[in-house]
Amino acid sequence: MQRLISSIASRLVIAVPYLWLLIFFLIPFIIVFKISLSQGATSIPPYAPTFDLSAGWQGLKDSFAQFSWDNYVWLVEDPLYYKAYLSSVLIAAVSTLLTLIVGYPIAYGMARAPTTIRPTLLMLVILPFWTSFLIRVYAWIGILKPEGLLNQFLMWAHVIDTPLNILNTNTAVFIGIVYSYLPFLVLPIYSALEKMDYSLVEAAEDLGCPPILAFWKITFRLSMPGVIAGCFLVFIPAVGEFVIPDLLGGSQTLMIGKTLWSEFFSNRDWPVSSAVAVVLLLLLVVPIVLFQRAESRARESEK
Amino acid sequence: MNTTWSRFNIVSLVLGFAFLYLPIVLLVVYSFNESRLVTVWAGFSTKWYVSLFNNQPFIDAAWVTIRVGLISATVATVLGTLGALAMTRYTRFRGRLLFSAMIYAPLVMPEVITGLSMLLLFVAIGFDRGIWTMVLAHITFSMCFVAVVVQSRLVTFDRSLEEAAMDLGATPVTTFFRITLPVILPAVVSGWMLAFTLSIDDLVISSFTSGPGATTLPMRIYSQVRLGVTPEINAACTILIAIVAVGVIIASIANKRREVQKARDEQAAARN
């Protein structure tokens, strides 16, 4: 009896979360793919009928016959979409680079800090992550507005005479992404740098290597696993970002997350927004797989 | 190593933390601004908090947010802990690769895709959208975060403790509740907190999956922000920040206490 309960329990441990994710994560993707192949309609829900199980095998065959790649053809033909994909990737790439430039010195400073204050510094980097993403993005609107705090400060300091137009431009989107995703980049780089043996750098400098070259050839090289992990953690979510381009970007800021949102909520075109989602997913599969491979390699090298 | 903590390092840390904290500090400061303009300081006032508490839609949204957060974080913690156990304890079962892919994928999945796919599922099965569809969606994405947090604790878990308990005749189920769960409890608690924060912060997935009558605080804030920046939103944001900050501080104090207690116990054990 006891053994029976245990074997049931151990099976449930796997089955319950597994089934949950199958139903609420995997099956929804299959539905997205299916609807991306169906026709738009002005009914509720706004797409042509899905499978009708009561119609049996014939019904299934009929609905397969109705599948069309029209929505994908539409995505290719309308320049809006591929421009949006391209500019999302571009904006995400530039922001990732900027985040690296801002984040690396922070991670380096933390790793070189006295060991007693490191936990506090770590806590300080993680803490903003606990505050709402939306709030952190919203906070920048008040700063970047033409009559906002940044312009007030710069004019008070006589750096500029006329207010800078930053809000509703791509620059504001870059600032927003760097700000929101900074902890994702700092933490992996910090953990790579913290493990590093600094006597290597000292040895190089003793042998006459200039500090900058020693940093580049030893420190940066050894922190590469952290840099790669951090960059992926910024790049992947940034490509599909919606809140930042919507609140900080302007009308000329094209990002695919925003396109999907407006296709869905404003145009009510569910099949096209599903097709947009499928293509976005395919676009992200490559970096996600690369990221997971880099992660497992890093884990193996630790062993 | 202290000598190598140069001026450059200190400056980059100060600038970095200023960049991280200044926007939030300014937001909080201007929530106490007398003027309706967010960017012009006109004296200290708490009137925006008063007007916020008289704003019924905001209060309703706050209740929806808290209810969704509490329910979804609790269920997500149970499911995520089970998932972490499945990942670490059963290295071989059919479809394990798919399982781990489904645990890790939601962590990096763009929210617009998760939201859209969940919504289409609910439409396909004819589930009326409202607070419960939102709860289901929140459970699904936050359980994966819980699983990762708990898993990292389970990996370092000393399994000889469990083996000892089972050698002494405890059933696996008893062993789990008497040995495993108390040891991994800090990770389970921080997993719950993470799930709760993710839930009360979420905008995109909630917007897709909620129906009429179920508006959360981030959704309310978002629709107000589109109309312009007001001190009232600053006040709402400040309250949200305060709730999270108090939670994090309590958790870290509890953690510290436990560590001190543990160190004391270990010392006592060493003396004996």
Interface residues (C-beta under 8 A of the other chain):
Chain A: Q2 I5 S6 A9 S10 L12 V13 I14 V16 P17 Y18 W20 L21 L22 F24 F25 L26 I27 P28 F29 I31 V32 I35 P45 T50 V102 G103 P105 I106 Y108 G109 M110 R112 A113 P114 T115 L121 M123 L124 V125 L127 P128 W130 T131 S132 F133 L134 I135 R136 Y138 A139 W140 I141 G142 I143 K145 E147 G148 L149 Q152 Y179 L182 Y198 F232 L233 I236 P237 V239 G240 E241 F242 V243 L247 G257 L260 W261 F264 F265 W270 S273 S274 A277 L280 L281 L284 I288 F291 Q292
Chain B: M1 N2 T4 W5 S6 F8 N9 I10 S12 L13 G16 F17 F19 L20 Y21 P23 I24 L26 L27 Y30 V38 T39 L79 G80 L82 G83 L85 A86 R89 Y90 F93 G95 L98 F99 M102 I103 Y104 A105 P106 V108 M109 P110 E111 V112 I113 L116 S117 M118 L120 L121 V123 A124 L136 A137 I139 T140 M143 A147 T171 P172 V173 T197 I200 D201 L203 V204 S207 F208 P218 I221 Y222 V225 V229 I233 N234 C237 L240 I241 V244 A245 V248 S252
